[in-house]
Amino acid sequence: MKKITVYEKPTCTTCRKVSKYLEKQGFEFEKINYYIKPFSKSLLKNLLNKMNMKPSELLRKKEKIYKELNVKKMTEHEILDAMLKYNDLIQRPIIEYGDKAILARPPEIINKFFEK
């Protein structure tokens, strides 16, 4: 069986909802608090590829740091580097399952993710 990994911030309401859903469905999964164990550049790039997303599509645009850095004027490479430096810029939670990954926002999207 493929391993399920949830990249999260434990204090995030959506992250808690996702964990509760997975537990209720009987899934075994590993939770990784990316504030304690930050993403490496290769891991974040790999997850973005699995989600078929660009770094700009994974941004938390309401964060103070987003406005301070003027992210709108950055290239995708610069955004990726900023996300690695400032975890608050990364949308969450991200669920990785084998060769797939998904941004679980809203949490209900999980239903379609595990259908296949």
C-alpha positions in Angstrom: 0.0 0.0 0.0 1.2 3.5 -0.8 2.1 5.8 2.0 -0.1 8.9 2.7 1.7 12.0 3.9 0.0 15.1 5.1 2.1 18.3 5.2 0.4 20.6 7.6 0.5 23.2 10.3 -1.2 21.6 13.3 -2.9 24.8 14.5 -4.6 25.2 11.1 -8.4 24.5 11.2 -8.4 23.0 7.7 -5.4 20.7 8.5 -7.2 19.4 11.6 -10.4 18.8 9.5 -8.3 16.8 7.0 -6.6 14.7 9.7 -10.0 14.0 11.3 -11.5 13.0 8.0 -8.6 10.6 7.1 -8.8 9.0 10.6 -12.5 8.6 10.3 -12.1 6.9 6.9 -9.5 4.5 8.5 -6.5 5.7 6.5 -3.1 5.4 8.1 -1.0 8.5 7.4 2.0 10.4 8.5 1.6 14.1 9.5 4.6 16.4 8.9 4.5 19.8 10.5 6.5 21.8 7.9 7.1 24.5 10.4 9.2 22.1 12.4 10.5 20.1 9.4 10.7 22.6 6.6 10.4 21.6 2.9 13.5 21.1 1.0 13.6 22.7 -2.5 13.5 19.4 -4.2 10.5 18.1 -2.1 8.5 21.3 -2.7 9.2 21.2 -6.4 8.3 17.5 -6.5 5.0 18.2 -4.7 4.2 21.1 -7.0 4.8 18.8 -10.0 2.6 16.1 -8.5 -0.2 18.7 -8.0 0.4 20.1 -11.5 0.8 23.6 -9.9 3.1 26.5 -10.2 4.5 28.1 -7.0 2.2 31.1 -7.5 -0.8 28.8 -7.4 0.2 27.5 -3.9 0.6 30.9 -2.3 -1.3 32.1 0.7 -2.1 35.6 -0.5 -3.7 37.0 2.6 -0.5 36.6 4.7 1.3 39.7 5.9 4.6 38.5 4.4 3.0 38.2 1.0 2.3 41.9 1.0 5.7 42.8 2.5 7.6 40.9 -0.1 5.6 42.3 -3.0 5.3 38.7 -4.3 3.2 39.9 -7.3 6.4 41.1 -9.0 8.4 37.9 -8.4 9.1 35.2 -10.9 8.0 31.6 -10.2 11.6 30.7 -9.2 11.7 33.7 -6.8 8.3 32.7 -5.4 9.5 29.1 -4.7 12.6 30.5 -2.9 10.4 32.8 -0.8 8.1 29.9 0.1 11.1 27.9 1.3 12.2 30.9 3.5 8.7 31.9 4.7 6.5 28.8 5.5 3.5 31.1 5.9 3.4 31.6 2.2 2.5 27.9 1.5 -1.1 26.9 1.3 -2.0 23.9 3.4 -2.6 21.0 3.9 -0.9 19.1 1.1 -1.6 15.4 0.9 0.9 13.2 -0.9 -0.1 9.7 -2.0 2.3 7.8 -4.2 2.8 9.7 -7.5 -0.1 12.1 -6.7 -0.5 15.1 -4.4 -3.3 17.5 -3.7 -3.9 20.8 -1.9 -6.7 19.7 0.4 -8.6 23.0 0.3 -11.5 22.6 0.8 -11.2 19.4 2.8 -14.0 17.8 0.8 -11.7 17.6 -2.2 -10.2 14.5 -0.6 -13.2 12.4 -1.6 -12.2 12.7 -5.3 -8.5 12.3 -4.6 -8.8 8.7 -3.2 -11.6 7.6 -5.7 -9.2 6.2 -8.3 
